[in-house]
Amino acid sequence: MMIFDEQAKETFSRKIEEYVQNNGDGYIEAIISLSDDYGIEPKVAAKFISQPIIEKVQKEGQEIHLLPETSKLPI
């Protein structure tokens, strides 16, 4: 299990960006996959991602109709 300090938060967010870029998957898939890799729940991982990634996840969720257009993520 990964312990999240400030440096680990930056690393996790960077790994999400790298995953999206290298695999062509979306941010939601990247978070789920990396959460599995680190042995943590996606809900826990959500607390340790950067604000720009949160915004990208929200936009992606709206585009695939997972989130309503006016919703705000609870993180």
C-alpha positions, 0 to 999 in steps of 0.5 A, a space after each residue: 500500500 502506498 503512503 501519500 505524502 505531498 511528493 507522493 500526491 504529485 507522483 500519483 497525479 503525474 502517473 495518471 497523466 502518463 497513463 492517459 497519454 500512454 494508453 489512450 484511456 480516459 482519466 477515470 480508467 487511469 485512476 481505477 487502474 492505478 488504484 488497483 496497482 497501488 492496492 487502494 480504493 479509487 475513493 481513497 485515490 480521489 483524495 490525492 489527485 490534483 485539481 486539474 485532474 479532478 476537473 478533467 474527470 468531471 468533464 469526462 464524466 459529463 461527456 459519457 453521461 456518468 455525471 449530470 452537466 451541473 454536478 460537482 464531484 464530491 472530492 
